[in-house]
Amino acid sequence: MNLLHLLFRIKRKNLHFLNGHKYRKKFFNTLKKSIRIKFSFSSFFIVLHKQHQNLKF
């Protein structure tokens, strides 16, 4: 492995790392959003379910 190749690999790794960080941030943001949406939906359904039970009894 020559020095140029090594440098290129290091550069590529760093670029990949930076991109990975960006993507990770994006991924976590979308994950948070989806969790929030799921949570709100689940609480909404729980409320609906409780109301439905109240209507039943």
N, CA, C and O of each residue as an XYZ file, in Angstrom:
228
protein
N       0.858     -1.203      0.000
C       0.000      0.000      0.000
C       0.889      1.248      0.000
O       1.687      1.429      0.920
N       0.768      2.099     -1.004
C       1.597      3.296     -1.037
C       0.951      4.432     -0.248
O      -0.212      4.352      0.147
N       1.713      5.468     -0.034
C       1.285      6.577      0.818
C       0.058      7.290      0.250
O      -0.860      7.657      0.983
N       0.061      7.478     -1.068
C      -1.045      8.167     -1.727
C      -2.354      7.417     -1.489
O      -3.386      8.007     -1.171
N      -2.277      6.109     -1.653
C      -3.452      5.260     -1.453
C      -3.956      5.401     -0.022
O      -5.156      5.518      0.223
N      -3.005      5.386      0.923
C      -3.345      5.504      2.340
C      -4.029      6.844      2.611
O      -5.056      6.908      3.286
N      -3.437      7.912      2.068
C      -4.020      9.246      2.238
C      -5.432      9.294      1.677
O      -6.349      9.836      2.294
N      -5.584      8.713      0.489
C      -6.897      8.691     -0.160
C      -7.907      7.963      0.717
O      -9.048      8.397      0.875
N      -7.458      6.842      1.284
C      -8.354      6.062      2.149
C      -8.749      6.850      3.381
O      -9.910      6.844      3.792
N      -7.769      7.534      3.971
C      -8.051      8.332      5.172
C      -9.041      9.439      4.832
O     -10.003      9.681      5.561
N      -8.781     10.112      3.693
C      -9.671     11.183      3.247
C     -11.089     10.653      3.069
O     -12.059     11.250      3.534
N     -11.183      9.515      2.382
C     -12.488      8.933      2.110
C     -13.189      8.552      3.406
O     -14.394      8.755      3.557
N     -12.419      7.996      4.341
C     -12.992      7.618      5.629
C     -13.539      8.840      6.343
O     -14.640      8.817      6.892
N     -12.740      9.923      6.326
C     -13.180     11.152      6.986
C     -14.444     11.694      6.344
O     -15.379     12.100      7.036
N     -14.468     11.697      5.013
C     -15.661     12.148      4.296
C     -16.851     11.279      4.675
O     -17.942     11.772      4.962
N     -16.614      9.985      4.668
C     -17.674      9.042      5.010
C     -18.161      9.294      6.427
O     -19.360      9.242      6.703
N     -17.223      9.568      7.319
C     -17.568      9.822      8.713
C     -18.426     11.076      8.826
O     -19.434     11.090      9.533
N     -18.013     12.134      8.118
C     -18.773     13.389      8.161
C     -20.173     13.180      7.602
O     -21.158     13.619      8.196
N     -20.259     12.512      6.464
C     -21.561     12.225      5.871
C     -22.388     11.370      6.811
O     -23.587     11.590      6.985
N     -21.722     10.379      7.423
C     -22.412      9.508      8.370
C     -22.990     10.318      9.512
O     -24.106     10.062      9.964
N     -22.223     11.303      9.980
C     -22.702     12.138     11.079
C     -23.943     12.908     10.653
O     -24.927     12.978     11.389
N     -23.884     13.486      9.451
C     -25.045     14.218      8.922
C     -26.250     13.305      8.830
O     -27.347     13.635      9.280
N     -26.009     12.120      8.220
C     -27.115     11.188      8.028
C     -27.646     10.694      9.362
O     -28.849     10.501      9.533
N     -26.715     10.490     10.322
C     -27.133     10.017     11.632
C     -28.041     11.055     12.280
O     -29.070     10.722     12.868
N     -27.640     12.323     12.159
C     -28.453     13.413     12.721
C     -29.844     13.396     12.093
O     -30.859     13.452     12.787
N     -29.864     13.317     10.761
C     -31.125     13.284     10.021
C     -31.960     12.091     10.467
O     -33.159     12.204     10.720
N     -31.281     10.932     10.556
C     -31.952      9.691     10.930
C     -32.571      9.813     12.313
O     -33.714      9.412     12.531
N     -31.794     10.380     13.259
C     -32.309     10.512     14.616
C     -33.471     11.511     14.664
O     -34.432     11.309     15.406
N     -33.383     12.573     13.884
C     -34.482     13.537     13.834
C     -35.752     12.878     13.309
O     -36.832     13.064     13.869
N     -35.616     12.107     12.231
C     -36.788     11.438     11.672
C     -37.313     10.393     12.652
O     -38.521     10.199     12.787
N     -36.379      9.722     13.337
C     -36.767      8.719     14.327
C     -37.559      9.378     15.450
O     -38.599      8.870     15.870
N     -37.058     10.511     15.932
C     -37.759     11.256     16.984
C     -39.152     11.646     16.526
O     -40.132     11.487     17.253
N     -39.220     12.161     15.302
C     -40.517     12.569     14.748
C     -41.475     11.393     14.684
O     -42.631     11.489     15.098
N     -40.969     10.265     14.152
C     -41.835      9.093     13.997
C     -42.278      8.580     15.363
O     -43.428      8.177     15.536
N     -41.359      8.594     16.338
C     -41.715      8.149     17.692
C     -42.777      9.075     18.263
O     -43.745      8.620     18.873
N     -42.593     10.382     18.063
C     -43.554     11.363     18.563
C     -44.914     11.114     17.930
O     -45.939     11.118     18.612
N     -44.912     10.896     16.616
C     -46.167     10.645     15.885
C     -46.826      9.373     16.402
O     -48.026      9.342     16.672
N     -46.006      8.311     16.535
C     -46.538      7.047     17.035
C     -47.101      7.221     18.428
O     -48.174      6.705     18.742
N     -46.373      7.952     19.270
C     -46.800      8.156     20.651
C     -48.121      8.919     20.690
O     -49.037      8.560     21.430
N     -48.207      9.981     19.880
C     -49.443     10.768     19.861
C     -50.601      9.918     19.351
O     -51.719      9.994     19.861
N     -50.311      9.100     18.327
C     -51.344      8.217     17.791
C     -51.796      7.216     18.837
O     -52.993      6.979     19.003
N     -50.831      6.624     19.549
C     -51.173      5.610     20.556
C     -51.983      6.248     21.675
O     -52.963      5.663     22.135
N     -51.588      7.448     22.123
C     -52.343      8.116     23.191
C     -53.749      8.463     22.687
O     -54.731      8.347     23.420
N     -53.825      8.888     21.427
C     -55.109      9.206     20.812
C     -56.012      7.969     20.791
O     -57.195      8.041     21.124
N     -55.422      6.823     20.388
C     -56.190      5.584     20.337
C     -56.604      5.123     21.731
O     -57.700      4.595     21.921
N     -55.704      5.331     22.716
C     -56.042      4.957     24.095
C     -57.232      5.784     24.561
O     -58.165      5.262     25.172
N     -57.191      7.062     24.269
C     -58.296      7.953     24.643
C     -59.580      7.495     23.962
O     -60.632      7.415     24.595
N     -59.487      7.196     22.669
C     -60.652      6.705     21.929
C     -61.179      5.419     22.554
O     -62.384      5.253     22.739
N     -60.260      4.514     22.876
C     -60.629      3.240     23.455
C     -61.344      3.438     24.791
O     -62.353      2.792     25.075
N     -60.800      4.343     25.602
C     -61.417      4.628     26.907
C     -62.816      5.204     26.711
O     -63.761      4.822     27.402
N     -62.931      6.115     25.776
C     -64.242      6.712     25.498
C     -65.219      5.646     25.019
O     -66.395      5.648     25.381
N     -64.704      4.738     24.199
C     -65.537      3.647     23.676
C     -66.003      2.754     24.830
O     -67.164      2.346     24.871
N     -65.105      2.455     25.757
C     -65.460      1.643     26.924
C     -66.492      2.376     27.781
O     -67.437      1.779     28.298
N     -66.285      3.672     27.913
C     -67.233      4.473     28.697
C     -68.614      4.449     28.053
O     -69.635      4.381     28.738
N     -68.624      4.506     26.740
C     -69.890      4.440     26.022
C     -70.560      3.081     26.224
O     -71.778      2.982     26.372
N     -69.727      2.037     26.226
C     -70.250      0.682     26.402
C     -70.925      0.525     27.760
O     -72.034      0.001     27.863
N     -70.226      0.995     28.812
C     -70.752      0.771     30.165
C     -71.810      1.791     30.571
O     -72.339      1.724     31.681
